[in-house]
Amino acid sequence: MNHPLYMARALELARRGLYSTHPNPRVGCVVVAEGTVVGEGWHVRAGESHAEVHALRQAGERARGATAYVTLEPCSHHGRTPPCAEALVAAGVGRVVAAMQDPNPQVSGRGLARLRQAGIEVEVGVLEAEARELNAGFVKRMERGLPLVRVKLAMSLDGRTAMASGESQWITGAPARAAVQRLRARSSVVLTGADTVLADGARLTVRGEELGLAPEQAALALQRPPLRVLVDGGLRVPLDAPFFQAGPALVASCAAEREAAYRAAGHELLALPGEADRVDLPALLAELAARGANEVLVEAGPRLAGAFARLGLVDEYRIFVAPKFLGSTARPLLELPLERMAEARALKIRDIRAVGEDWQIVAVPA
Ligand SMILES: [Zn+2]
């Protein structure tokens, strides 16, 4: 029994759902009988069969007495599909190895208990860290009622994002922009602010041809595009802006006025508490989580991105670094006024790699 090897394969399968399963978690399953993989499956999209069902169907009779490797505890509740724990019991598997317990309070431990009760041997925790990482947004939403917040930034080597005039297009090259497209596609929500939309005409859409994915996966990504959220406390962005022309959006504001106008144009206006036209960001995040958002990608200017940083709301920074200097009058990465060294925000760099001519840094608050 090579648990990590088969679990790694199950995780590989789960990753195929990176762009399509939300609000559900990405899950993969491998059924192994006498050292041979007899069934594989992954969850494609919410409302459709879970990974276990696909794998068991492929395994057929060979599932009897076999070991099922699942990247997440099999579900035990009747959601939009019947519970997988029952399917595993019915298929007569002898053992289930799960990477992690389901953080969903409707499941957490009950799926495993159901399997044990049926006499199935159960093991949990194989490649758990990798499994949690793959569904970090789902795990955070289940455990804390908040989505994972990823802030994407693009800067020059001297830490600048735009010229003083605001001119900022195309700091990074095409491969970095494709990476940003994939970050958008995997997110439940792409969030920006009025400054960015007004200055750049940003639309924050996912464009299939720019994803750099296999056609099949790009098609999956486009079936479930992220919700575009505009933080516009003072309702400054006009309804004829390219952002609103690009499809339905959610506008988070401190004002409820003109609600009918937004609705008539196909958008939703969400009135949240806030002072001086500054939207209460924690309240917004809680609302997005309540709507099933696992991962939120923030693509905003220094003011809004800085507000997320100041409030300690960021789980991960994705900083694209272009090998150029924009000079000392250009704009900073974040509006984060700090006075003393003791106030410096410490980060841990998780990953750094070349993306075309640019570099991508993945950093998390230390
Ligand atoms: Zn299930």
Residues whose N, C-alpha, C, O or C-beta is under 5 A from the ligand:
A	BS01	ZN	H50 P74 C75 P82 P83 C84
